[in-house]
Structure formats: structure tokens, C-alpha cells
């Protein structure tokens, strides 16, 4: 059974940094893409960043230059380094892993105060 567990969320002030981690377990084959998505209250879930099995990353325009996604293939773990956080970055952050189909974590809350 595939399990995705996020950690690292919290409450910070604007301009500060956070690092999210997501570990996938119960996987016996290679993960294709891994990524981070977020959902603000009253809004749809949106893509933040993805990274392919080959290391190619993709970012939402709103986070380019501030966020960095990385993955450790040996640990089936994906990270999201978030710098220069803004109040509009507030939301629940979900990690995903594509193994034939997407699998999702339970989410971790990020709150950025102004």
C-alpha cells in the first residue's frame, strides 16, 4: 500500500522560509514524477512544482525564483524549499507521486502572516 507523508509546514512571517518534505513508502517500482500542490481556502488545488524522475523541474509562475523542488530517489522523498514566503502562499500543501496514477499525501498547512 502506497503511503505519502508530508512534514514541515507551519506558521511563519512574510519573508521567512520553510522546507517541506514528503516521504513515499510501500513502493516497489520507480516513481515517475513527484510534485507539490497547494489549496487555499475557497480555491481549487493548484500546481506549485513538479520534478521528473530525470530531475527536470517545473514551477508555477507565482513561485519561480523563490521555491526549489528536489527529490532523493533512493529515499523516495521529495522536498520543497520555500524562501521569501508571501501571505498569498498560505494554504494546505499536498505532495504527489505518479506511479501509474497519482498518489496524494494528507497535506500540511503553511500559513504566512503579513
N, C-alpha and C positions, 0 to 999 in steps of 0.2 A: 504494500500500500504506500503510495507516494504521499509524503508529508512535507509541507513547506512551513518553516517557522521564521518569522521576522523578529528583529530586535533593533533597538537603538533610537526609537522615537522619543519625543519628549517636548518640553516647553522651553523655548529659547526666545531671546530678544532679536529684533531685526539686526542683521549684520553678522550674527553669530553662525556657528557651523554645527552640523550634526552628521553622524555617519550611521547609515542603516546597513544591517546585514540580514541575509536570508539564506538559511541552510536547507537544502533539499535532501531528504532521506528516503529509503525504500526504493531506490532507483538502481537498476541493473544494466541499463543501456545508456548511451551517451545522450546528454541533454542537448537539444538544438539551441534555440535562442533562450536567453533569460532576460528578465526586464523588471522594471518598476513602473507602476501606475499609481495615480492618486485620485481621490474623490473628495471634493469639498462639499460641505452641506448644501443640499439643494441642486447640486450639479452632477453631470454624468462623469463616470470614471474616464480619465484621460491618460494617455501615454506620457511618461516622463522620460524614460530612457530604456534602450534595449542594447544587448550585446550578443553577437552571434557566437557560435562555437569556435569560429576562427578569429574572434576578437574584434570584429567590426562593430563599432558602436553607433547609435543613432539617438538624437536628443530632440525633445520638444524645443521650439524656438525660445520659449519663455525661460528655459533653464540653461541654455547654451552659455558656456563660459563660466558658469557658477557650479554646476553639478558634474560629477565624474562617476561613470559606472565602470565597474571592473568585476571580474569573476575569477574564481580559483577552481579550475576544472577538476583537480584532484579531490577537492573537498565538496564539490557540487554546491558552491556558495557564491552568491552574488552580493556585491556591495554598492552602496550609493553614497558618495561623499558629497555633502551639500554645504556649500560655502555661500557667504553673503546672503543669508536667508532673508526673505521678504514676507510680510504678512500674507500676501497672496499665495505663498507656498503652503499655507495651512491646509491640512486635510488628512485623511486616512491614506496611508501608503501601503500598497499591496505589491508583493513580488510575484512573479510568474515564471514558469518554466515550461517550455514546449517539448513534450515527449510524445510525439504523435498527435497530441492535443494539449491545450494549455492547462496547467495546474496552477492553483492560486493559494497564497497564504491567507492567514486570517486578518492581516492588516495590522499596522502600527500607527499610532496617532502622532502627527507632527503639528505643533502649534507654535506659530511665530507671532510674538506680540510687538506692537509698534512702540 
